[in-house]
Amino acid sequence: MFNILKEKIKSFIGRVGEAEESKELKPELSAATKIRSAVTGKVKLTQADLESLLYELHLDLLQSDVAMQTADDIVAEIKKSLVGSEVEKDKVQEFVKGMIHKALEDTVAPGEGLDIVERIRNSQKPFKIVFLGVNGTGKTTTMAKVARYLMDNNITVVLAAGDTFRAGAIEQLQKHAGNVGLKVITHQKSADSAAVIYDAVEHAKAKNIDVVLADTAGRMQTNVNLMDELKKIVRVNKPDLRVFVGDALTGNDAVEQARKFNQEVGIDAVILTKIDADAKGGSALSIAHEIKKPIIFVGVGQGYADLKPFDKKWFVDSII
C-alpha cells in the first residue's frame, strides 16, 4: 500500500541527508557561519542547498498520482519549513522527515475531521446521506459497508435505490441489503430518483429509523443529465451529507471526478475505496487538498466490515 509514494519520500529524505554529509549543503556559507556550525555541530539549510532536491521531490510526487497543484503546495510548505532551519548535523534526516510528515498531514486533513456517528446522534432524524460518484468505484458496496458500520454503532438504517438508470443497480443494492439485513425502498427502473429517495425518507420517519442511505446514478461526471438529476435530488431531499465515493486506483481521474461533483452538486465528505491496493498513494492527498473536504472512511478489503474510519496519522505514517 502506497509503496511508490513511500519510496519517493524516503528517497528525498535520504538525498537531503547525503548532501549534508558530503558538505554539499554548505558551499556558500560565510566564514562566521562555518565557525558557528563547527562549534555547535549544526548545519543551516539554505534555498540553494535544497532547490534541486525539492524539484526532484516535485517530480516524484507527480509520478505518485499527486495532482499538480497539490504537489506544488506540498513542496512549497516543505520548502518554507526547511529553508533557514539550523539542524544538528546528525539529525538532518529526522528533521526533514518531521517536516514532511507535518506537510502531508496538513494536506490530507485540511479541515476539521468528521465523526459520522457523533454527527448522526446529534442531528434531527432521519439523517439523510446521499452517495455520489461514477460507476465502478464501489459506491453501492460502500453504502452497504457504511450501513454495517452504523448498525454496529446501534444506528438504524434504511437504503434508497436512487440509481434507477443503470441496469441491475436496484438488484445489486437489494442483494447487499439482504446480506446485511436491511430494507431497501425501490421504484421501477427509470423512475424519478428524487422521488425514490423522498419515499425512503418518509418511510424512515414513519418507522423511526435513524438514517437514510441513498444510492444515485453513476454516469460520467461530464454527463449533464446526471448532474441535473443529482441537483434535483439535493433540492428535493436536502441531504445532511453528500458523500463522494472515489476509487483510489484511478489516480488523477478520481481527483477530477471529485472536483466536478463538488462544483456541480457539492461534496461534504469523501470515502476512498480500494486504498489497500493503491501502490501510488497520491489520490487521497490530492482529493483532500483539491476540494478541502474530509475523508471519513477508506475501503481496505472486500468484506462488509472492511471499512476503516480515516485517520490522518495512520495514513501519513503508512507513507513515511
C-alpha positions in Angstrom: 0.0 0.0 0.0 1.3 3.4 -1.0 4.6 1.8 -2.0 5.6 4.2 -4.8 4.9 7.4 -2.8 6.6 5.9 0.2 9.8 5.1 -1.8 9.8 8.6 -3.3 9.5 10.3 0.1 12.2 8.0 1.6 14.5 8.8 -1.3 14.1 12.5 -0.8 14.9 12.3 2.9 17.9 10.2 2.1 19.2 12.7 -0.6 19.0 15.6 1.8 21.0 13.6 4.4 23.6 12.5 1.8 24.0 16.1 0.6 24.7 17.3 4.1 27.2 14.5 4.8 29.1 15.3 1.6 29.2 19.0 2.6 27.1 20.0 -0.4 24.8 21.8 1.8 27.4 24.4 2.8 29.2 25.8 -0.2 28.1 29.3 0.2 28.2 29.7 4.0 30.0 32.7 5.4 33.2 32.2 7.4 31.3 33.1 10.6 28.6 30.6 9.8 31.1 27.9 9.2 32.8 28.6 12.5 29.4 28.5 14.3 28.5 25.3 12.6 31.7 23.7 13.6 31.3 24.8 17.2 27.6 24.0 17.6 27.5 20.9 15.4 24.6 22.4 13.4 24.1 22.9 9.7 21.9 25.6 8.2 19.6 24.5 5.3 19.6 27.1 2.5 17.5 27.5 -0.6 20.5 26.9 -2.8 21.1 23.6 -0.9 17.5 22.4 -1.4 16.4 23.7 -4.8 17.4 20.7 -6.9 16.2 18.2 -4.3 12.8 19.9 -4.0 12.5 19.9 -7.7 13.1 16.2 -7.8 10.6 15.7 -4.9 8.0 17.6 -7.0 8.5 15.2 -9.9 8.4 12.3 -7.6 5.0 13.4 -6.2 3.6 13.8 -9.7 4.7 10.3 -10.6 2.9 9.1 -7.5 -0.5 10.4 -8.7 -0.4 13.6 -6.7 -2.2 16.4 -8.7 -0.1 19.3 -9.9 -1.5 21.9 -7.6 -1.3 19.6 -4.6 2.4 18.8 -5.4 3.1 22.5 -5.8 1.6 23.3 -2.4 3.3 20.3 -0.6 6.7 21.3 -1.9 6.1 24.9 -1.1 5.2 24.0 2.5 8.2 21.8 2.9 10.5 24.4 1.5 9.1 27.0 3.9 9.7 24.7 6.8 13.2 23.7 5.8 14.9 26.7 4.4 16.8 28.7 7.0 16.5 26.0 9.7 19.5 25.2 11.7 19.7 21.5 12.5 22.0 19.2 14.4 24.3 17.5 11.8 23.3 14.0 12.9 19.6 14.8 12.9 19.1 16.3 9.4 17.1 13.3 8.1 15.0 13.1 11.2 14.2 16.8 11.0 13.3 16.6 7.3 11.1 13.6 7.9 9.2 15.5 10.6 8.6 18.5 8.3 7.4 16.2 5.5 5.1 14.4 8.0 3.5 17.7 9.1 3.1 18.9 5.5 1.4 15.7 4.4 -0.9 15.7 7.5 -1.9 19.3 6.7 -2.6 18.4 3.1 -4.7 15.3 3.7 -6.7 16.9 6.5 -7.3 20.5 5.5 -10.3 21.0 7.8 -11.8 19.5 10.9 -12.4 15.8 10.8 -16.0 14.4 10.7 -17.2 11.8 13.2 -20.2 10.5 11.3 -21.7 8.6 14.3 -21.5 11.6 16.5 -22.9 13.8 13.8 -25.9 11.5 13.3 -26.6 11.2 17.0 -26.6 15.0 17.4 -28.9 15.6 14.4 -32.6 15.5 13.7 -33.8 12.2 12.4 -33.9 10.8 9.8 -30.3 11.8 8.9 -30.0 11.7 5.1 -26.8 10.7 3.3 -26.6 10.8 -0.5 -23.7 8.8 -2.1 -22.2 10.4 -5.3 -19.6 9.0 -7.7 -19.2 7.3 -11.1 -19.9 3.7 -11.9 -17.1 1.2 -10.9 -15.8 3.0 -7.8 -17.6 0.6 -5.5 -20.3 3.1 -4.5 -23.1 0.6 -3.9 -20.9 -1.8 -2.0 -19.6 1.1 0.1 -23.1 2.0 1.0 -23.6 -1.5 2.4 -20.3 -1.1 4.3 -21.4 2.2 5.8 -24.7 0.7 6.8 -23.0 -2.2 8.5 -20.7 0.3 10.3 -23.7 2.4 11.5 -25.6 -0.7 12.6 -22.6 -1.8 14.7 -22.9 1.5 16.4 -26.6 0.9 17.2 -27.9 3.2 14.5 -30.9 2.1 12.5 -30.7 2.4 8.7 -32.9 2.1 5.6 -31.5 2.1 2.0 -32.9 4.0 -1.0 -32.3 2.6 -4.5 -31.8 6.0 -6.1 -29.8 4.6 -9.1 -32.7 3.9 -11.4 -30.7 4.4 -14.6 -28.2 1.5 -14.6 -29.5 -2.0 -15.4 -29.1 -4.2 -12.3 -28.4 -1.4 -9.9 -31.6 -1.9 -7.9 -31.0 -5.7 -7.7 -27.4 -5.2 -6.7 -28.4 -2.9 -3.8 -31.1 -5.4 -2.8 -28.6 -8.2 -2.7 -26.2 -6.1 -0.4 -29.2 -5.1 1.8 -30.2 -8.8 2.2 -26.6 -9.7 3.2 -26.5 -7.0 6.0 -30.2 -7.4 7.0 -31.7 -4.1 5.7 -34.8 -2.9 3.8 -34.5 -1.1 0.5 -37.0 1.4 -0.8 -37.3 0.9 -4.6 -39.3 2.1 -7.6 -39.2 0.6 -11.1 -36.3 1.1 -13.4 -36.1 4.7 -14.9 -38.2 6.1 -12.1 -37.6 9.6 -10.7 -34.6 9.2 -8.4 -35.5 12.1 -6.2 -39.0 10.5 -5.6 -37.4 7.2 -4.6 -35.3 8.9 -2.0 -38.2 11.0 -0.8 -40.2 7.9 -0.2 -37.3 6.4 1.7 -37.2 9.4 3.9 -41.0 9.2 4.6 -40.6 5.5 5.4 -37.8 6.4 7.9 -40.0 9.0 9.5 -42.9 6.5 9.9 -40.7 3.8 11.3 -38.5 6.0 13.4 -35.4 4.9 11.5 -32.3 7.0 12.2 -30.6 7.2 8.8 -31.4 7.0 5.1 -28.5 6.0 2.8 -29.3 6.9 -0.8 -27.7 5.5 -3.9 -27.5 7.6 -7.0 -26.7 7.0 -10.7 -23.1 7.0 -11.5 -22.7 8.0 -15.1 -19.6 10.0 -16.0 -19.2 13.3 -14.2 -19.3 15.2 -17.5 -22.9 13.9 -18.2 -25.2 17.0 -18.0 -28.3 14.9 -17.4 -26.7 13.1 -14.4 -25.7 16.4 -12.8 -29.2 17.8 -13.3 -30.6 14.7 -11.7 -28.3 15.0 -8.7 -29.2 18.6 -8.3 -32.8 17.7 -8.2 -32.2 15.0 -5.6 -30.4 17.6 -3.4 -33.1 20.2 -4.0 -36.0 17.9 -3.1 -34.5 15.9 -0.3 -32.0 18.3 1.3 -29.5 15.7 2.4 -27.5 16.2 5.6 -24.4 14.8 4.0 -23.3 14.5 0.4 -20.6 11.8 0.2 -18.3 11.3 -2.8 -17.0 7.8 -3.3 -13.8 7.7 -5.2 -11.6 4.8 -6.4 -8.0 5.3 -5.1 -6.7 3.2 -8.0 -7.9 5.7 -10.7 -5.4 8.3 -9.5 -5.9 11.8 -11.0 -9.2 10.6 -12.6 -10.6 10.4 -9.1 -9.4 13.9 -8.4 -11.1 15.3 -11.5 -14.3 13.4 -10.6 -14.3 14.8 -7.1 -13.6 18.3 -8.4 -16.5 18.1 -10.9 -19.0 16.7 -8.4 -18.1 19.3 -5.9 -18.5 22.1 -8.4 -21.9 20.9 -9.7 -23.5 19.3 -6.6 -21.4 20.0 -3.6 -19.5 17.4 -1.5 -19.4 17.3 2.2 -17.1 14.3 2.7 -15.2 11.6 0.9 -14.8 7.9 1.0 -11.9 6.3 -0.8 -12.3 2.7 -2.0 -9.6 0.1 -2.8 -7.0 2.0 -0.8 -5.4 -1.3 0.3 -4.5 -2.0 -3.3 -3.2 1.6 -4.1 0.5 1.3 -4.7 1.0 5.0 -5.6 -0.9 6.8 -2.7 -1.4 10.2 -4.3 -5.2 10.2 -4.7 -6.0 10.7 -1.0 -3.6 13.6 -0.8 -4.9 15.2 -4.0 -8.7 14.8 -3.3 -8.5 16.2 0.2 -6.4 19.1 -0.9 -8.4 19.9 -4.1 -11.9 20.0 -2.6 -10.9 20.8 1.0 -13.3 18.2 2.4 -12.6 15.5 5.0 -12.0 11.9 4.1 -14.3 9.9 6.5 -13.7 6.3 5.5 -11.3 4.2 3.4 -12.1 0.8 1.9 -9.5 -1.8 2.9 -11.0 -5.0 1.6 -14.0 -6.8 0.1 -16.0 -7.6 3.2 -18.7 -5.5 4.7 -16.5 -5.0 7.8 -13.6 -3.8 5.7 -14.3 -0.1 6.1 -11.9 1.9 8.2 -12.5 5.4 9.7 -9.9 7.6 8.1 -7.1 8.6 10.4 -4.6 11.2 9.0 -1.8 10.0 11.3 -2.3 6.4 10.1 -2.3 7.5 6.5 0.9 9.6 6.8 2.7 7.0 8.9 1.9 4.5 6.1 3.7 6.7 3.7 6.7 7.8 5.8 
